[in-house]
């Protein structure tokens, strides 16, 4: 089963993720064969983890 992300734009029309032009990267490529990744955003740091259940978890 494939889920499709729907994005609301400023004119309130719905655009599918495939049509949005957003960059796509696989979680495996993003994590670079690691189980965690530190993301810096402004003055904040977040950790993106791959759980044992193959889920992504983002924590501050």
HELIX and SHEET records of a PDB file:
HELIX    1   1 UNK A   17  UNK A   20  1                                   4    
HELIX    2   2 UNK A   27  UNK A   31  1                                   5    
SHEET    1   A 2 UNK A   6  UNK A   8  0                                        
SHEET    2   A 2 UNK A  14  UNK A  16 -1                                        
SHEET    1   B 3 UNK A  36  UNK A  41  0                                        
SHEET    2   B 3 UNK A  44  UNK A  50 -1                                        
SHEET    3   B 3 UNK A  56  UNK A  59 -1                                        
END                                                                             
